[in-house]
Amino acid sequence: MRVKVCFMCREYVPLLEDNYINKEKLEKFDSLHSGHPVQIVNEEELENKREWKPFL
Ligand SMILES: [Zn+2]
């Protein structure tokens, strides 16, 4: 699964295609983390995943 992460806040949000709720969540994530170092990665690439907060 692909996730969008913010390296500054150590938060991540899953990227689900064709999912309306997820789309709204992504927009919220983008506006909250605008100006932060945000990147899209594969979930497996997240090191120490337990230290990352899921964005709810
Ligand atoms: Zn952030």
N, CA, C, O and the ligand as a Tripos MOL2 file, in Angstrom:
@<TRIPOS>MOLECULE
protein
  225   223    57     0     0
PROTEIN
NO_CHARGES

@<TRIPOS>ATOM
      1 N           0.8380   -1.1980    0.0000 N.3       1 MET1
      2 CA          0.0000    0.0000    0.0000 C.3       1 MET1
      3 C           0.8750    1.2510    0.0000 C.2       1 MET1
      4 O           1.9120    1.3030    0.6610 O.2       1 MET1
      5 N           0.4360    2.2500   -0.7520 N.am      2 ARG2
      6 CA          1.1590    3.5210   -0.7700 C.3       2 ARG2
      7 C           0.6070    4.4140    0.3320 C.2       2 ARG2
      8 O          -0.5990    4.4430    0.5780 O.2       2 ARG2
      9 N           1.4850    5.1260    0.9790 N.am      3 VAL3
     10 CA          1.0600    6.0570    2.0150 C.3       3 VAL3
     11 C           1.7350    7.4040    1.7980 C.2       3 VAL3
     12 O           2.8370    7.4870    1.2560 O.2       3 VAL3
     13 N           1.0510    8.4510    2.2330 N.am      4 LYS4
     14 CA          1.6360    9.7810    2.1950 C.3       4 LYS4
     15 C           2.0940   10.0920    3.6120 C.2       4 LYS4
     16 O           1.3270    9.9540    4.5650 O.2       4 LYS4
     17 N           3.3410   10.5090    3.7440 N.am      5 VAL5
     18 CA          3.8790   10.7380    5.0780 C.3       5 VAL5
     19 C           4.3760   12.1710    5.2210 C.2       5 VAL5
     20 O           4.7870   12.8070    4.2510 O.2       5 VAL5
     21 N           4.3270   12.6630    6.4600 N.am      6 CYS6
     22 CA          4.9520   13.9380    6.7920 C.3       6 CYS6
     23 C           6.1230   13.6260    7.7080 C.2       6 CYS6
     24 O           5.9410   13.1280    8.8190 O.2       6 CYS6
     25 N           7.3310   13.9250    7.2310 N.am      7 PHE7
     26 CA          8.5330   13.5930    7.9980 C.3       7 PHE7
     27 C           8.7010   14.4990    9.2060 C.2       7 PHE7
     28 O           9.4220   14.1600   10.1450 O.2       7 PHE7
     29 N           8.0450   15.6390    9.1860 N.am      8 MET8
     30 CA          8.1680   16.5600   10.3120 C.3       8 MET8
     31 C           7.2800   16.1060   11.4740 C.2       8 MET8
     32 O           7.7190   16.1040   12.6240 O.2       8 MET8
     33 N           6.0380   15.7210   11.1790 N.am      9 CYS9
     34 CA          5.0910   15.3280   12.2350 C.3       9 CYS9
     35 C           5.0730   13.8150   12.4360 C.2       9 CYS9
     36 O           4.4810   13.3250   13.3980 O.2       9 CYS9
     37 N           5.7120   13.0810   11.5440 N.am     10 ARG10
     38 CA          5.7110   11.6160   11.5780 C.3      10 ARG10
     39 C           4.2920   11.0650   11.6030 C.2      10 ARG10
     40 O           3.9350   10.2160   12.4200 O.2      10 ARG10
     41 N           3.5120   11.5800   10.6850 N.am     11 GLU11
     42 CA          2.1430   11.1210   10.5080 C.3      11 GLU11
     43 C           2.0190   10.5690    9.0980 C.2      11 GLU11
     44 O           2.7230   11.0070    8.1880 O.2      11 GLU11
     45 N           1.1240    9.6080    8.9180 N.am     12 TYR12
     46 CA          0.9290    9.0780    7.5760 C.3      12 TYR12
     47 C          -0.5510    8.8520    7.3060 C.2      12 TYR12
     48 O          -1.3510    8.6730    8.2240 O.2      12 TYR12
     49 N          -0.8900    8.8650    6.0360 N.am     13 VAL13
     50 CA         -2.2650    8.6210    5.6180 C.3      13 VAL13
     51 C          -2.2100    7.6580    4.4300 C.2      13 VAL13
     52 O          -1.3950    7.8520    3.5280 O.2      13 VAL13
     53 N          -3.0590    6.6250    4.4060 N.am     14 PRO14
     54 CA         -3.0360    5.6930    3.2780 C.3      14 PRO14
     55 C          -3.6040    6.3380    2.0110 C.2      14 PRO14
     56 O          -4.4990    7.1810    2.0720 O.2      14 PRO14
     57 N          -3.0680    5.9260    0.8760 N.am     15 LEU15
     58 CA         -3.5870    6.4210   -0.4000 C.3      15 LEU15
     59 C          -4.4750    5.3490   -1.0190 C.2      15 LEU15
     60 O          -3.9840    4.3990   -1.6280 O.2      15 LEU15
     61 N          -5.7730    5.5090   -0.8600 N.am     16 LEU16
     62 CA         -6.7180    4.5670   -1.4510 C.3      16 LEU16
     63 C          -7.3270    5.2390   -2.6610 C.2      16 LEU16
     64 O          -7.7880    6.3780   -2.5850 O.2      16 LEU16
     65 N          -7.3280    4.5360   -3.7700 N.am     17 GLU17
     66 CA         -7.9180    5.1260   -4.9660 C.3      17 GLU17
     67 C          -9.4270    4.9250   -4.9740 C.2      17 GLU17
     68 O          -9.9400    3.9620   -4.4060 O.2      17 GLU17
     69 N         -10.1250    5.8390   -5.6190 N.am     18 ASP18
     70 CA        -11.5840    5.7490   -5.7400 C.3      18 ASP18
     71 C         -12.2710    5.6160   -4.3920 C.2      18 ASP18
     72 O         -13.1750    4.7980   -4.2200 O.2      18 ASP18
     73 N         -11.8430    6.4080   -3.4620 N.am     19 ASN19
     74 CA        -12.4690    6.3660   -2.1470 C.3      19 ASN19
     75 C         -12.7400    7.8090   -1.7260 C.2      19 ASN19
     76 O         -11.8130    8.5730   -1.4590 O.2      19 ASN19
     77 N         -14.0000    8.1640   -1.6700 N.am     20 TYR20
     78 CA        -14.3690    9.5540   -1.4390 C.3      20 TYR20
     79 C         -13.9010   10.0500   -0.0710 C.2      20 TYR20
     80 O         -13.3590   11.1500    0.0450 O.2      20 TYR20
     81 N         -14.1130    9.2320    0.9620 N.am     21 ILE21
     82 CA        -13.7140    9.6260    2.3180 C.3      21 ILE21
     83 C         -12.2100    9.8180    2.3830 C.2      21 ILE21
     84 O         -11.7200   10.7600    3.0050 O.2      21 ILE21
     85 N         -11.4750    8.9090    1.7280 N.am     22 ASN22
     86 CA        -10.0240    9.0170    1.7250 C.3      22 ASN22
     87 C          -9.5710   10.2960    1.0340 C.2      22 ASN22
     88 O          -8.5920   10.9210    1.4420 O.2      22 ASN22
     89 N         -10.2960   10.6790   -0.0190 N.am     23 LYS23
     90 CA         -9.9470   11.8860   -0.7590 C.3      23 LYS23
     91 C         -10.0600   13.1150    0.1430 C.2      23 LYS23
     92 O          -9.1980   13.9940    0.1240 O.2      23 LYS23
     93 N         -11.1350   13.1630    0.9320 N.am     24 GLU24
     94 CA        -11.3040   14.2880    1.8650 C.3      24 GLU24
     95 C         -10.1990   14.2870    2.9150 C.2      24 GLU24
     96 O          -9.6820   15.3370    3.2970 O.2      24 GLU24
     97 N          -9.8500   13.0970    3.3700 N.am     25 LYS25
     98 CA         -8.8070   12.9640    4.3790 C.3      25 LYS25
     99 C          -7.4710   13.4550    3.8180 C.2      25 LYS25
    100 O          -6.7060   14.1400    4.4970 O.2      25 LYS25
    101 N          -7.2120   13.0880    2.5650 N.am     26 LEU26
    102 CA         -5.9660   13.5250    1.9240 C.3      26 LEU26
    103 C          -5.9010   15.0350    1.8170 C.2      26 LEU26
    104 O          -4.8520   15.6390    2.0370 O.2      26 LEU26
    105 N          -7.0370   15.6460    1.4740 N.am     27 GLU27
    106 CA         -7.0570   17.1030    1.3680 C.3      27 GLU27
    107 C          -6.7710   17.7460    2.7160 C.2      27 GLU27
    108 O          -6.0480   18.7390    2.8080 O.2      27 GLU27
    109 N          -7.3530   17.1590    3.7640 N.am     28 LYS28
    110 CA         -7.1210   17.6650    5.1140 C.3      28 LYS28
    111 C          -5.6400   17.5010    5.4870 C.2      28 LYS28
    112 O          -5.0160   18.4050    6.0440 O.2      28 LYS28
    113 N          -5.1070   16.3350    5.1660 N.am     29 PHE29
    114 CA         -3.6910   16.0520    5.4520 C.3      29 PHE29
    115 C          -2.8110   17.0750    4.7460 C.2      29 PHE29
    116 O          -1.8890   17.6350    5.3390 O.2      29 PHE29
    117 N          -3.1110   17.3130    3.4630 N.am     30 ASP30
    118 CA         -2.3100   18.2590    2.6820 C.3      30 ASP30
    119 C          -2.3520   19.6590    3.2770 C.2      30 ASP30
    120 O          -1.3280   20.3400    3.3370 O.2      30 ASP30
    121 N          -3.5320   20.0940    3.7190 N.am     31 SER31
    122 CA         -3.5970   21.4660    4.2170 C.3      31 SER31
    123 C          -2.9420   21.5700    5.5910 C.2      31 SER31
    124 O          -2.3160   22.5840    5.9030 O.2      31 SER31
    125 N          -3.0820   20.5210    6.4210 N.am     32 LEU32
    126 CA         -2.4360   20.5480    7.7400 C.3      32 LEU32
    127 C          -0.9130   20.4900    7.6320 C.2      32 LEU32
    128 O          -0.2030   21.0440    8.4720 O.2      32 LEU32
    129 N          -0.4250   19.8270    6.6090 N.am     33 HIS33
    130 CA          1.0180   19.6170    6.4950 C.3      33 HIS33
    131 C           1.6150   20.4170    5.3360 C.2      33 HIS33
    132 O           2.6890   20.0850    4.8360 O.2      33 HIS33
    133 N           0.9230   21.4580    4.9170 N.am     34 SER34
    134 CA          1.4730   22.2610    3.8160 C.3      34 SER34
    135 C           2.7380   22.9620    4.3100 C.2      34 SER34
    136 O           2.7690   23.5210    5.4060 O.2      34 SER34
    137 N           3.7620   22.9190    3.4920 N.am     35 GLY35
    138 CA          5.0500   23.4960    3.8840 C.3      35 GLY35
    139 C           5.9320   22.5180    4.6420 C.2      35 GLY35
    140 O           7.0910   22.8160    4.9290 O.2      35 GLY35
    141 N           5.3840   21.3490    4.9670 N.am     36 HIS36
    142 CA          6.1770   20.3130    5.6370 C.3      36 HIS36
    143 C           6.7850   19.3720    4.5890 C.2      36 HIS36
    144 O           6.3170   19.3170    3.4520 O.2      36 HIS36
    145 N           7.8330   18.6320    4.9820 N.am     37 PRO37
    146 CA          8.3940   17.6560    4.0500 C.3      37 PRO37
    147 C           7.4900   16.4320    3.9280 C.2      37 PRO37
    148 O           7.5650   15.5130    4.7430 O.2      37 PRO37
    149 N           6.6380   16.4260    2.9070 N.am     38 VAL38
    150 CA          5.6710   15.3560    2.6810 C.3      38 VAL38
    151 C           6.1280   14.5150    1.4970 C.2      38 VAL38
    152 O           6.6190   15.0470    0.5010 O.2      38 VAL38
    153 N           5.9660   13.2030    1.6090 N.am     39 GLN39
    154 CA          6.3870   12.3220    0.5180 C.3      39 GLN39
    155 C           5.4780   11.1140    0.4360 C.2      39 GLN39
    156 O           4.9020   10.6920    1.4380 O.2      39 GLN39
    157 N           5.3460   10.5490   -0.7750 N.am     40 ILE40
    158 CA          4.5790    9.3240   -0.9540 C.3      40 ILE40
    159 C           5.5430    8.1500   -1.0240 C.2      40 ILE40
    160 O           6.4670    8.1430   -1.8370 O.2      40 ILE40
    161 N           5.3230    7.1580   -0.1680 N.am     41 VAL41
    162 CA          6.2120    5.9860   -0.1300 C.3      41 VAL41
    163 C           5.3720    4.7210   -0.0270 C.2      41 VAL41
    164 O           4.1710    4.7840    0.2310 O.2      41 VAL41
    165 N           6.0090    3.5760   -0.2300 N.am     42 ASN42
    166 CA          5.3500    2.3070    0.0560 C.3      42 ASN42
    167 C           5.3600    2.0950    1.5660 C.2      42 ASN42
    168 O           6.3220    2.4340    2.2560 O.2      42 ASN42
    169 N           4.2560    1.5210    2.0600 N.am     43 GLU43
    170 CA          4.1320    1.3510    3.5050 C.3      43 GLU43
    171 C           5.3260    0.5870    4.0830 C.2      43 GLU43
    172 O           5.7740    0.8730    5.1930 O.2      43 GLU43
    173 N           5.8320   -0.3810    3.3270 N.am     44 GLU44
    174 CA          6.9380   -1.2070    3.8260 C.3      44 GLU44
    175 C           8.2160   -0.3860    3.9980 C.2      44 GLU44
    176 O           9.1240   -0.7820    4.7290 O.2      44 GLU44
    177 N           8.2780    0.7590    3.3190 N.am     45 GLU45
    178 CA          9.4890    1.5760    3.4020 C.3      45 GLU45
    179 C           9.5390    2.4200    4.6660 C.2      45 GLU45
    180 O          10.5770    2.9970    4.9910 O.2      45 GLU45
    181 N           8.4170    2.4940    5.3830 N.am     46 LEU46
    182 CA          8.3950    3.2810    6.6150 C.3      46 LEU46
    183 C           9.2220    2.5720    7.6840 C.2      46 LEU46
    184 O           8.9160    1.4460    8.0770 O.2      46 LEU46
    185 N          10.2620    3.2390    8.1420 N.am     47 GLU47
    186 CA         11.0680    2.6310    9.1980 C.3      47 GLU47
    187 C          10.4010    2.8710   10.5420 C.2      47 GLU47
    188 O           9.8100    3.9260   10.7720 O.2      47 GLU47
    189 N          10.4970    1.8960   11.4200 N.am     48 ASN48
    190 CA          9.9170    2.0110   12.7570 C.3      48 ASN48
    191 C           8.4610    2.4780   12.6890 C.2      48 ASN48
    192 O           8.0770    3.4730   13.3020 O.2      48 ASN48
    193 N           7.6800    1.7410   11.9380 N.am     49 LYS49
    194 CA          6.3070    2.1700   11.6640 C.3      49 LYS49
    195 C           5.5390    2.4710   12.9470 C.2      49 LYS49
    196 O           4.6420    3.3150   12.9450 O.2      49 LYS49
    197 N           5.8770    1.7960   14.0340 N.am     50 ARG50
    198 CA          5.1230    2.0130   15.2700 C.3      50 ARG50
    199 C           5.3170    3.4180   15.8120 C.2      50 ARG50
    200 O           4.5240    3.8850   16.6290 O.2      50 ARG50
    201 N           6.3680    4.0940   15.3610 N.am     51 GLU51
    202 CA          6.5850    5.4620   15.8300 C.3      51 GLU51
    203 C           5.8110    6.4730   14.9890 C.2      51 GLU51
    204 O           5.7970    7.6650   15.2940 O.2      51 GLU51
    205 N           5.1680    5.9860   13.9310 N.am     52 TRP52
    206 CA          4.4110    6.8900   13.0630 C.3      52 TRP52
    207 C           2.9450    6.8740   13.4620 C.2      52 TRP52
    208 O           2.3830    5.8300   13.7920 O.2      52 TRP52
    209 N           2.3370    8.0560   13.4240 N.am     53 LYS53
    210 CA          0.9220    8.1560   13.7820 C.3      53 LYS53
    211 C           0.0700    8.0570   12.5340 C.2      53 LYS53
    212 O           0.3420    8.7350   11.5430 O.2      53 LYS53
    213 N          -0.9660    7.2170   12.5670 N.am     54 PRO54
    214 CA         -1.8980    7.2400   11.4550 C.3      54 PRO54
    215 C          -2.7350    8.5150   11.5220 C.2      54 PRO54
    216 O          -3.1340    8.9420   12.6050 O.2      54 PRO54
    217 N          -2.9930    9.1060   10.3950 N.am     55 PHE55
    218 CA         -3.8000   10.3250   10.3280 C.3      55 PHE55
    219 C          -5.2670    9.9280   10.2570 C.2      55 PHE55
    220 O          -5.6960    9.2970    9.2920 O.2      55 PHE55
    221 N          -6.0390   10.2980   11.2810 N.am     56 LEU56
    222 CA         -7.4420    9.8500   11.3340 C.3      56 LEU56
    223 C          -8.3950   10.9970   10.9990 C.2      56 LEU56
    224 O          -9.6110   10.8080   10.9940 O.2      56 LEU56
    225 ZN          3.4490   17.7690    9.1370 Zn       57 ZN57
@<TRIPOS>BOND
     1     1     2 1
     2     2     3 1
     3     3     4 2
     4     3     5 am
     5     5     6 1
     6     6     7 1
     7     7     8 2
     8     7     9 am
     9     9    10 1
    10    10    11 1
    11    11    12 2
    12    11    13 am
    13    13    14 1
    14    14    15 1
    15    15    16 2
    16    15    17 am
    17    17    18 1
    18    18    19 1
    19    19    20 2
    20    19    21 am
    21    21    22 1
    22    22    23 1
    23    23    24 2
    24    23    25 am
    25    25    26 1
    26    26    27 1
    27    27    28 2
    28    27    29 am
    29    29    30 1
    30    30    31 1
    31    31    32 2
    32    31    33 am
    33    33    34 1
    34    34    35 1
    35    35    36 2
    36    35    37 am
    37    37    38 1
    38    38    39 1
    39    39    40 2
    40    39    41 am
    41    41    42 1
    42    42    43 1
    43    43    44 2
    44    43    45 am
    45    45    46 1
    46    46    47 1
    47    47    48 2
    48    47    49 am
    49    49    50 1
    50    50    51 1
    51    51    52 2
    52    51    53 am
    53    53    54 1
    54    54    55 1
    55    55    56 2
    56    55    57 am
    57    57    58 1
    58    58    59 1
    59    59    60 2
    60    59    61 am
    61    61    62 1
    62    62    63 1
    63    63    64 2
    64    63    65 am
    65    65    66 1
    66    66    67 1
    67    67    68 2
    68    67    69 am
    69    69    70 1
    70    70    71 1
    71    71    72 2
    72    71    73 am
    73    73    74 1
    74    74    75 1
    75    75    76 2
    76    75    77 am
    77    77    78 1
    78    78    79 1
    79    79    80 2
    80    79    81 am
    81    81    82 1
    82    82    83 1
    83    83    84 2
    84    83    85 am
    85    85    86 1
    86    86    87 1
    87    87    88 2
    88    87    89 am
    89    89    90 1
    90    90    91 1
    91    91    92 2
    92    91    93 am
    93    93    94 1
    94    94    95 1
    95    95    96 2
    96    95    97 am
    97    97    98 1
    98    98    99 1
    99    99   100 2
   100    99   101 am
   101   101   102 1
   102   102   103 1
   103   103   104 2
   104   103   105 am
   105   105   106 1
   106   106   107 1
   107   107   108 2
   108   107   109 am
   109   109   110 1
   110   110   111 1
   111   111   112 2
   112   111   113 am
   113   113   114 1
   114   114   115 1
   115   115   116 2
   116   115   117 am
   117   117   118 1
   118   118   119 1
   119   119   120 2
   120   119   121 am
   121   121   122 1
   122   122   123 1
   123   123   124 2
   124   123   125 am
   125   125   126 1
   126   126   127 1
   127   127   128 2
   128   127   129 am
   129   129   130 1
   130   130   131 1
   131   131   132 2
   132   131   133 am
   133   133   134 1
   134   134   135 1
   135   135   136 2
   136   135   137 am
   137   137   138 1
   138   138   139 1
   139   139   140 2
   140   139   141 am
   141   141   142 1
   142   142   143 1
   143   143   144 2
   144   143   145 am
   145   145   146 1
   146   146   147 1
   147   147   148 2
   148   147   149 am
   149   149   150 1
   150   150   151 1
   151   151   152 2
   152   151   153 am
   153   153   154 1
   154   154   155 1
   155   155   156 2
   156   155   157 am
   157   157   158 1
   158   158   159 1
   159   159   160 2
   160   159   161 am
   161   161   162 1
   162   162   163 1
   163   163   164 2
   164   163   165 am
   165   165   166 1
   166   166   167 1
   167   167   168 2
   168   167   169 am
   169   169   170 1
   170   170   171 1
   171   171   172 2
   172   171   173 am
   173   173   174 1
   174   174   175 1
   175   175   176 2
   176   175   177 am
   177   177   178 1
   178   178   179 1
   179   179   180 2
   180   179   181 am
   181   181   182 1
   182   182   183 1
   183   183   184 2
   184   183   185 am
   185   185   186 1
   186   186   187 1
   187   187   188 2
   188   187   189 am
   189   189   190 1
   190   190   191 1
   191   191   192 2
   192   191   193 am
   193   193   194 1
   194   194   195 1
   195   195   196 2
   196   195   197 am
   197   197   198 1
   198   198   199 1
   199   199   200 2
   200   199   201 am
   201   201   202 1
   202   202   203 1
   203   203   204 2
   204   203   205 am
   205   205   206 1
   206   206   207 1
   207   207   208 2
   208   207   209 am
   209   209   210 1
   210   210   211 1
   211   211   212 2
   212   211   213 am
   213   213   214 1
   214   214   215 1
   215   215   216 2
   216   215   217 am
   217   217   218 1
   218   218   219 1
   219   219   220 2
   220   219   221 am
   221   221   222 1
   222   222   223 1
   223   223   224 2
@<TRIPOS>SUBSTRUCTURE
     1 MET1         2 RESIDUE 1 A MET
     2 ARG2         6 RESIDUE 1 A ARG
     3 VAL3        10 RESIDUE 1 A VAL
     4 LYS4        14 RESIDUE 1 A LYS
     5 VAL5        18 RESIDUE 1 A VAL
     6 CYS6        22 RESIDUE 1 A CYS
     7 PHE7        26 RESIDUE 1 A PHE
     8 MET8        30 RESIDUE 1 A MET
     9 CYS9        34 RESIDUE 1 A CYS
    10 ARG10       38 RESIDUE 1 A ARG
    11 GLU11       42 RESIDUE 1 A GLU
    12 TYR12       46 RESIDUE 1 A TYR
    13 VAL13       50 RESIDUE 1 A VAL
    14 PRO14       54 RESIDUE 1 A PRO
    15 LEU15       58 RESIDUE 1 A LEU
    16 LEU16       62 RESIDUE 1 A LEU
    17 GLU17       66 RESIDUE 1 A GLU
    18 ASP18       70 RESIDUE 1 A ASP
    19 ASN19       74 RESIDUE 1 A ASN
    20 TYR20       78 RESIDUE 1 A TYR
    21 ILE21       82 RESIDUE 1 A ILE
    22 ASN22       86 RESIDUE 1 A ASN
    23 LYS23       90 RESIDUE 1 A LYS
    24 GLU24       94 RESIDUE 1 A GLU
    25 LYS25       98 RESIDUE 1 A LYS
    26 LEU26      102 RESIDUE 1 A LEU
    27 GLU27      106 RESIDUE 1 A GLU
    28 LYS28      110 RESIDUE 1 A LYS
    29 PHE29      114 RESIDUE 1 A PHE
    30 ASP30      118 RESIDUE 1 A ASP
    31 SER31      122 RESIDUE 1 A SER
    32 LEU32      126 RESIDUE 1 A LEU
    33 HIS33      130 RESIDUE 1 A HIS
    34 SER34      134 RESIDUE 1 A SER
    35 GLY35      138 RESIDUE 1 A GLY
    36 HIS36      142 RESIDUE 1 A HIS
    37 PRO37      146 RESIDUE 1 A PRO
    38 VAL38      150 RESIDUE 1 A VAL
    39 GLN39      154 RESIDUE 1 A GLN
    40 ILE40      158 RESIDUE 1 A ILE
    41 VAL41      162 RESIDUE 1 A VAL
    42 ASN42      166 RESIDUE 1 A ASN
    43 GLU43      170 RESIDUE 1 A GLU
    44 GLU44      174 RESIDUE 1 A GLU
    45 GLU45      178 RESIDUE 1 A GLU
    46 LEU46      182 RESIDUE 1 A LEU
    47 GLU47      186 RESIDUE 1 A GLU
    48 ASN48      190 RESIDUE 1 A ASN
    49 LYS49      194 RESIDUE 1 A LYS
    50 ARG50      198 RESIDUE 1 A ARG
    51 GLU51      202 RESIDUE 1 A GLU
    52 TRP52      206 RESIDUE 1 A TRP
    53 LYS53      210 RESIDUE 1 A LYS
    54 PRO54      214 RESIDUE 1 A PRO
    55 PHE55      218 RESIDUE 1 A PHE
    56 LEU56      222 RESIDUE 1 A LEU
    57 ZN57       225 GROUP 0 **** ****
